[in-house]
Each structure stands twice: as structure tokens, then as C-alpha cells.
Amino acid sequence: MLGGILPSYIILEWKKNHKGGTALLIEGARRIGKSYIVEEFARKEYASYILVDFSKVSPF
């Protein structure tokens, strides 16, 4: 799918182990599909989700 940037089993394991008690921080190079894979996971695993994209925040 995306060359194994963030295998889905890692996100599923996080969901199972933390049950919403912690956030998942995903770091990596720009433009490699981090946002895409997380959005796809959210669409498949949750009835609704909130997307927070700090790259689109305007400075004060």
C-alpha cells in the first residue's frame, strides 16, 4: 500500500492496548503518506473521528 511507512498492525495494536487513553504520535519525513494512512485507519475503525492538522494552523 504505502511501502510500509506505518504498518496497519501497529496502529491496530495501539488501539487495542490504549483504548483511547493516549494519543498516537506519528513522525517522519514530509510527504510520505502519514496523514493518508491515519485517515484511512480512522475511516475504517471508527464511526466518526476528528482530524487535527497542525500544518494548517495560522500563526497568531
C-alpha positions in Angstrom: 0.0 0.0 0.0 2.4 2.7 1.1 5.6 0.9 1.3 5.3 0.0 4.9 5.6 3.5 6.3 3.4 2.7 9.3 2.1 -0.9 9.1 -1.6 -1.0 10.0 -0.9 -3.7 12.7 1.0 -1.1 14.7 -2.0 1.2 14.7 -4.4 -1.6 15.5 -2.1 -2.7 18.4 -2.1 0.9 19.7 -5.9 1.0 19.5 -6.3 -2.3 21.3 -3.7 -1.6 24.1 -4.6 2.0 24.9 -8.3 2.1 24.3 -8.4 5.9 23.7 -6.3 6.7 26.8 -3.3 8.1 24.9 -2.6 9.8 21.7 -0.6 8.3 18.9 2.3 10.4 17.7 3.4 9.7 14.1 6.7 11.3 13.0 8.5 11.0 9.7 9.7 12.8 6.6 7.4 15.1 4.7 5.0 13.9 2.0 5.3 10.1 2.6 1.7 9.4 3.5 1.5 9.7 7.2 -1.8 11.7 7.2 -3.2 9.4 4.5 -2.7 6.2 6.4 -4.1 7.6 9.6 -7.2 9.0 7.9 -7.8 5.6 6.2 -7.4 3.9 9.6 -9.9 6.3 11.2 -12.4 5.8 8.4 -12.3 2.0 8.7 -12.1 1.7 12.5 -14.3 4.5 13.9 -17.9 5.7 13.2 -16.6 9.3 13.5 -13.2 11.0 14.0 -11.6 14.4 14.4 -8.7 15.4 12.2 -6.3 17.9 13.7 -3.8 19.1 11.1 -1.2 21.5 12.7 0.3 22.3 9.3 -2.9 24.3 8.5 -2.8 26.4 11.7 -2.3 30.1 11.1 0.2 32.0 13.3 -1.2 34.4 16.0 
